[in-house]
C-alpha cells in the first residue's frame, strides 16, 4: 500500500511540474512577442500624446501674463482679479540644466492655462547642443514632457537676434542656432513628445536691423508658432504699428506661421494706458495674431501695472472683448 501511495504521489508531482513548465513557456512566449527594445515586455499600451492641433489655431485669442520666473498661482489669480480676465497663457522660465517643471505645468493646466516654457541655455554653447553633447539631459527633459502628457509651448533661446544673451549674436552663429534648435526638435520627436508647440521667438527688429532673422529661422518643419518679444518704452516706439509691424513684415517674407506676442509691457507714464489699449486692440483685430502675454514684472523696465490704476482700467476695458481668454481644456 505504501508503494502504491508513493507512486501515486510522485505521479501527481510530475504532472504538476509538467503543467507549470508548459504555462511558464507560454508566459515567456507572450512576453517575448510584446517585448520592446532590449527584450523588455510592454506591460501596458502607452497613452497617445496630447493632441495640440486645436491649441495651435484656436478660435479665440490667448491673453497671458508673466508674473515671476515661474507660475506663482496667487499672482496669476491676482492679475486675473485686477484685469477681469483669466490668463490662459503663463510663462515659466527654466535654465537648460533644470528639470522639467511638471508640477507647475499641471497646476496651470488645471487652471485652464497653457504653460510657455522659456528654456534658456545660459553658459551652454549652442554648438555643443547641436553636436549632441547634452543629449542625455535633453532626452530626460523630453521624456518628462511626454510622461506628463499635457500641452506646452516651448521657446528655446529666445531673442537670439539680440546681443544681450550668451546665445545671442556676439557668441553664436546663425547656423549654430538653427542646428541646435533642429537637434532638440528631433530628440523630442524621437521621445514621442509631440505635445509641444514649438515657438520660435526673436526680439522685435527695430534696433537690430543688421541682423537677419531669416537666417536664424529653423524652418516650418521645426516651428509651430512665431513669437515676438517687444516693449513700449518711453524713448522707443509708441504704437503697435511702430513696435511690431516692422518685425511682422520681415517675418512674412519667409513664413506664414501664426504669430504670438510672448513678451511685452509698457513703461510707466501718461502714455501707458493708451499703449495698453493700442496693444490689445491690435491683437484682437489682426487675424494673424494668436494673442499676447503681458510681462507684469519689473526688470529692464518698470512693466508691472499692479499699482497703476489707469493702466489696469485700460487693460480691463480692452481685454473685456469676448475674443480674449478661453479655457484651453475646452478647445477642440
Backbone torsions as a table, in degrees:
resi	resn	phi	psi	omega
1	UNK	NA	-41.3	-179.3
2	UNK	-63.7	-38.6	179.2
3	UNK	-64.7	-40.6	178.9
4	UNK	-61.3	-45.5	178.7
5	UNK	-63.3	-38.7	-178.9
6	UNK	-65.3	-42.2	179.2
7	UNK	-63.4	-43.5	179.1
8	UNK	-60.8	-43.6	-179.3
9	UNK	-61.3	-46.9	-179.4
10	UNK	-63.7	-34.4	178.9
11	UNK	-65.6	-42.8	178.4
12	UNK	-62.3	-44.6	179.3
13	UNK	-61.0	-42.8	-179.6
14	UNK	-63.1	-42.5	178.8
15	UNK	-64.3	-40.9	179.5
16	UNK	-63.3	-42.9	179.9
17	UNK	-63.8	-41.8	179.4
18	UNK	-62.7	-43.4	178.9
19	UNK	-62.0	-42.0	179.0
20	UNK	-61.6	-43.5	-178.3
21	UNK	-63.8	-42.0	179.8
22	UNK	-63.9	-45.4	179.7
23	UNK	-64.4	-39.5	178.7
24	UNK	-62.7	-39.6	178.6
25	UNK	-63.5	-40.1	177.2
26	UNK	-61.0	-43.5	179.5
27	UNK	-58.8	-45.5	-177.6
28	UNK	-64.8	-40.5	-179.3
29	UNK	-63.9	-45.5	-179.9
30	UNK	-63.8	-45.5	-180.0
31	UNK	-61.9	-42.4	-179.2
32	UNK	-63.3	-34.9	-179.4
33	UNK	-71.4	-22.7	-179.9
34	UNK	-103.0	5.9	-174.4
35	UNK	-71.6	145.9	175.3
36	UNK	-96.6	-161.3	179.0
37	UNK	-56.2	135.2	179.2
38	UNK	85.1	2.2	177.3
39	UNK	79.7	14.6	179.3
40	UNK	-84.5	125.9	-176.8
41	UNK	-70.3	140.0	175.4
42	UNK	-83.4	110.9	-175.0
43	UNK	-80.0	-25.0	178.4
44	UNK	-154.3	153.0	-178.3
45	UNK	-75.3	134.2	-177.9
46	UNK	-70.6	140.6	178.0
47	UNK	-67.9	137.3	179.6
48	UNK	-58.6	150.4	179.1
49	UNK	-64.9	145.4	178.3
50	UNK	-54.9	128.1	-178.1
51	UNK	-84.5	111.9	-176.6
52	UNK	-93.9	7.3	-175.1
53	UNK	-54.4	-49.5	-177.4
54	UNK	-66.9	-33.5	179.8
55	UNK	-70.6	-22.6	179.8
56	UNK	-69.0	-28.1	-178.9
57	UNK	-143.9	66.8	-177.9
58	UNK	-72.5	164.4	179.2
59	UNK	-73.3	-34.3	179.8
60	UNK	-92.5	-174.6	179.2
61	UNK	-106.5	139.3	171.0
62	UNK	-71.2	136.6	173.6
63	UNK	-130.8	106.0	-170.5
64	UNK	-120.2	-177.1	-177.6
65	UNK	-154.8	150.4	166.8
66	UNK	-115.4	123.8	-175.8
67	UNK	-111.6	-30.0	176.1
68	UNK	-155.7	-167.2	174.7
69	UNK	-68.2	-18.9	179.9
70	UNK	-130.0	-165.9	-177.1
71	UNK	-100.4	82.6	174.6
72	UNK	-81.9	105.0	-170.6
73	UNK	-64.2	-29.4	178.1
74	UNK	-62.0	-39.2	180.0
75	UNK	-75.3	-34.8	175.9
76	UNK	-62.3	-45.1	179.9
77	UNK	-67.1	-35.3	178.0
78	UNK	-64.6	-40.9	178.2
79	UNK	-64.5	-38.3	177.5
80	UNK	-62.5	-41.6	179.4
81	UNK	-65.5	-41.9	-177.3
82	UNK	-69.2	-35.9	-173.6
83	UNK	-101.8	-9.1	178.1
84	UNK	76.3	13.2	-178.7
85	UNK	-141.7	129.6	-179.8
86	UNK	-74.9	119.8	178.7
87	UNK	-62.5	136.2	177.1
88	UNK	-117.2	18.5	178.2
89	UNK	-150.9	120.8	-176.4
90	UNK	-136.6	131.9	-177.1
91	UNK	-85.9	142.6	172.9
92	UNK	-128.1	123.6	179.4
93	UNK	-93.7	127.5	178.3
94	UNK	-132.2	135.4	172.9
95	UNK	-73.2	155.1	-176.5
96	UNK	-61.7	-20.0	178.7
97	UNK	-98.5	4.7	178.6
98	UNK	-77.3	155.7	169.2
99	UNK	-76.5	152.3	178.6
100	UNK	-59.5	131.5	-175.6
101	UNK	-79.5	64.8	-173.9
102	UNK	-61.2	-43.3	-176.2
103	UNK	-65.8	-37.4	178.6
104	UNK	-69.3	-40.8	178.2
105	UNK	-62.5	-42.7	178.8
106	UNK	-63.0	-42.7	-179.2
107	UNK	-64.1	-41.2	178.0
108	UNK	-65.7	-41.3	179.7
109	UNK	-63.2	-41.1	177.2
110	UNK	-63.4	-24.2	177.4
111	UNK	-82.5	-17.2	-178.5
112	UNK	99.6	18.0	-175.4
113	UNK	-119.6	147.8	176.2
114	UNK	-89.1	128.4	177.2
115	UNK	-81.1	133.2	172.8
116	UNK	-107.1	107.4	179.8
117	UNK	-83.6	119.1	177.3
118	UNK	-99.6	95.3	-171.9
119	UNK	-88.3	113.7	-169.7
120	UNK	-113.0	113.7	-177.7
121	UNK	-87.1	61.9	178.0
122	UNK	-61.7	133.9	174.3
123	UNK	58.1	22.5	175.8
124	UNK	-122.3	106.5	-179.3
125	UNK	-58.2	131.0	-178.3
126	UNK	-64.7	-27.4	176.9
127	UNK	-64.6	-30.3	176.9
128	UNK	-71.3	-37.7	176.6
129	UNK	-63.7	-45.7	179.9
130	UNK	-62.3	-32.7	-178.4
131	UNK	-81.0	-3.5	176.6
132	UNK	88.5	11.7	-176.6
133	UNK	-71.8	-14.3	-179.7
134	UNK	-119.0	22.5	-175.1
135	UNK	-61.3	-36.5	-178.7
136	UNK	-61.0	-45.1	178.7
137	UNK	-66.0	-44.8	-178.3
138	UNK	-61.3	-42.2	178.8
139	UNK	-63.7	-39.7	178.0
140	UNK	-63.5	-43.9	179.8
141	UNK	-63.6	-47.9	-179.1
142	UNK	-62.9	-39.8	178.4
143	UNK	-63.8	-38.8	177.9
144	UNK	-64.5	-39.4	176.8
145	UNK	-62.4	-44.2	-179.6
146	UNK	-68.2	-38.4	-179.1
147	UNK	-65.5	-42.0	176.4
148	UNK	-63.3	-40.3	174.3
149	UNK	58.8	44.5	170.1
150	UNK	-121.7	156.9	-176.9
151	UNK	-73.8	143.4	171.1
152	UNK	-140.1	154.9	165.4
153	UNK	-102.2	138.8	-175.9
154	UNK	-123.7	120.6	172.5
155	UNK	-111.7	121.7	179.9
156	UNK	-107.4	129.5	175.0
157	UNK	51.0	57.7	-177.5
158	UNK	-66.9	163.7	-180.0
159	UNK	54.6	37.7	-176.7
160	UNK	-67.0	-17.2	178.0
161	UNK	-84.2	-1.5	174.2
162	UNK	-93.5	177.3	-178.2
163	UNK	-111.6	0.4	-169.4
164	UNK	-87.6	-13.0	177.0
165	UNK	-104.6	159.4	-179.0
166	UNK	-64.7	-22.3	177.6
167	UNK	-95.2	8.6	-177.7
168	UNK	-80.0	-167.8	-169.3
169	UNK	-68.5	-20.1	-179.3
170	UNK	-75.6	-23.2	-174.7
171	UNK	-123.4	-10.8	-173.7
172	UNK	-132.8	130.4	175.5
173	UNK	-80.2	153.8	-179.2
174	UNK	-57.9	-39.7	-179.6
175	UNK	-63.8	-35.1	178.5
176	UNK	-69.7	-39.6	178.7
177	UNK	-62.7	-49.5	-178.8
178	UNK	-61.1	-42.9	-179.5
179	UNK	-63.8	-40.0	179.3
180	UNK	-65.5	-46.0	179.4
181	UNK	-58.9	-49.2	-178.5
182	UNK	-63.2	-37.7	179.9
183	UNK	-64.3	-43.5	177.6
184	UNK	-61.8	-46.4	-179.9
185	UNK	-58.1	-42.8	-179.1
186	UNK	-64.2	-40.3	179.2
187	UNK	-65.1	-43.7	178.0
188	UNK	-59.4	-41.6	178.9
189	UNK	-63.7	-43.3	178.8
190	UNK	-62.0	-34.1	-179.7
191	UNK	-84.2	0.7	178.9
192	UNK	79.9	11.7	-177.1
193	UNK	-85.1	66.8	179.1
194	UNK	-90.8	7.4	176.2
195	UNK	-86.0	28.3	-177.4
196	UNK	-117.6	135.0	172.0
197	UNK	-101.2	107.8	-175.1
198	UNK	-77.9	118.4	-169.4
199	UNK	-120.9	95.7	179.9
200	UNK	-76.1	125.3	-167.1
201	UNK	-134.7	92.2	172.9
202	UNK	-80.9	166.6	169.2
203	UNK	-77.6	155.0	174.7
204	UNK	-58.7	149.3	-168.3
205	UNK	-86.4	-1.8	-170.4
206	UNK	-47.9	-44.6	-177.4
207	UNK	-103.1	8.8	-172.6
208	UNK	-129.9	39.2	-172.8
209	UNK	-64.8	-22.0	-178.4
210	UNK	-80.1	-9.5	-179.0
211	UNK	-99.4	126.6	178.3
212	UNK	-84.5	112.2	177.2
213	UNK	-75.1	-21.7	176.4
214	UNK	-61.1	-39.5	-179.5
215	UNK	-66.7	-21.8	-179.0
216	UNK	-92.8	-2.3	-175.5
217	UNK	-82.2	124.1	-177.5
218	UNK	-69.7	-19.4	-178.4
219	UNK	111.9	152.1	-176.3
220	UNK	-61.2	-26.3	179.1
221	UNK	-69.3	-15.2	-176.3
222	UNK	-118.1	1.6	-175.1
223	UNK	-133.7	134.1	176.2
224	UNK	-101.4	-44.4	177.8
225	UNK	-123.5	150.6	170.0
226	UNK	-108.5	117.0	178.9
227	UNK	-94.0	168.0	174.9
228	UNK	-142.8	140.9	171.8
229	UNK	-116.5	125.7	179.5
230	UNK	-165.3	144.0	-172.9
231	UNK	-125.7	144.9	171.1
232	UNK	-81.0	109.0	179.1
233	UNK	-110.1	158.4	-177.8
234	UNK	-65.3	-27.3	-179.3
235	UNK	-101.7	-3.3	-175.8
236	UNK	-109.6	-156.0	-179.4
237	UNK	-57.8	141.1	-175.5
238	UNK	-105.2	-10.7	-175.8
239	UNK	-130.8	161.7	176.8
240	UNK	-58.3	-42.6	-179.5
241	UNK	-57.8	-44.4	-178.5
242	UNK	-73.9	-35.7	-173.0
243	UNK	-81.6	-44.1	-170.9
244	UNK	-110.9	-30.7	-173.7
245	UNK	-61.6	-40.1	177.2
246	UNK	-57.4	-38.2	179.1
247	UNK	-70.3	-43.3	178.2
248	UNK	-60.0	-42.6	179.7
249	UNK	-60.3	-43.1	179.5
250	UNK	-68.4	-41.5	179.3
251	UNK	-59.0	-39.7	-176.1
252	UNK	-71.2	-4.0	174.4
253	UNK	-81.6	-12.6	-178.5
254	UNK	-136.5	-7.1	176.3
255	UNK	-157.9	152.0	175.3
256	UNK	-110.4	16.5	179.5
257	UNK	-60.4	147.5	178.9
258	UNK	-58.7	150.7	-176.4
259	UNK	-107.5	145.7	177.5
260	UNK	-142.5	129.0	173.8
261	UNK	-84.4	106.4	-172.8
262	UNK	-84.0	-33.1	178.9
263	UNK	-139.3	129.8	172.5
264	UNK	-162.0	162.3	177.9
265	UNK	-171.1	173.6	178.6
266	UNK	-132.8	137.5	179.8
267	UNK	-74.1	156.2	179.9
268	UNK	-61.6	152.2	177.9
269	UNK	145.2	176.1	-176.1
270	UNK	-65.7	-23.3	-178.4
271	UNK	-81.6	-17.5	-170.1
272	UNK	-57.7	-47.1	179.4
273	UNK	-57.5	-41.7	-179.8
274	UNK	-67.7	-35.1	179.8
275	UNK	-69.6	-37.4	176.6
276	UNK	-65.5	-41.5	175.8
277	UNK	-62.2	-44.3	178.7
278	UNK	-59.8	-43.5	-179.5
279	UNK	-61.6	-56.4	-173.6
280	UNK	-70.2	-33.2	178.4
281	UNK	-64.5	-43.2	-179.9
282	UNK	-69.6	-38.3	177.9
283	UNK	-63.5	-39.2	-177.8
284	UNK	-67.9	-34.1	-172.8
285	UNK	-94.7	-17.1	-178.5
286	UNK	-84.0	125.3	-178.0
287	UNK	-71.2	-19.2	-177.8
288	UNK	-94.0	2.3	179.5
289	UNK	-106.3	127.2	-179.9
290	UNK	-81.8	-25.5	-177.8
291	UNK	159.0	-165.1	-174.1
292	UNK	-154.1	148.1	173.9
293	UNK	-123.5	127.0	-178.7
294	UNK	-88.5	132.8	-178.5
295	UNK	-87.5	89.7	-173.1
296	UNK	-90.7	52.9	-179.9
297	UNK	-136.4	148.5	171.6
298	UNK	-89.5	116.7	179.5
299	UNK	-135.0	-105.7	176.2
300	UNK	-66.3	-19.8	174.3
301	UNK	-145.0	172.0	179.4
302	UNK	-91.1	77.6	-174.3
303	UNK	-81.5	-21.5	-174.8
304	UNK	-60.9	129.8	-177.8
305	UNK	-111.2	11.0	-175.8
306	UNK	-56.0	-33.5	-176.7
307	UNK	-109.7	14.4	179.2
308	UNK	-106.2	93.9	-174.5
309	UNK	-60.0	-40.4	-178.7
310	UNK	-65.7	-40.9	179.3
311	UNK	-66.9	-40.2	179.2
312	UNK	-65.6	-39.0	177.7
313	UNK	-63.7	-41.9	178.6
314	UNK	-63.7	-42.2	179.2
315	UNK	-63.6	-45.5	-178.0
316	UNK	-60.9	-43.7	-179.0
317	UNK	-65.2	-47.6	-176.1
318	UNK	-70.8	-31.1	-178.2
319	UNK	-83.6	-6.5	-176.5
320	UNK	-69.9	-15.5	-180.0
321	UNK	-57.7	142.3	-178.6
322	UNK	-62.6	-24.8	-178.0
323	UNK	-64.6	-23.7	-178.6
324	UNK	-90.0	134.9	171.0
325	UNK	83.5	126.0	173.5
326	UNK	-158.7	156.7	178.6
327	UNK	-81.5	117.3	-175.2
328	UNK	-63.8	-20.0	-179.5
329	UNK	-72.4	-16.2	-177.1
330	UNK	-101.6	-2.1	-176.9
331	UNK	-75.5	130.0	179.0
332	UNK	-137.8	NA	NA
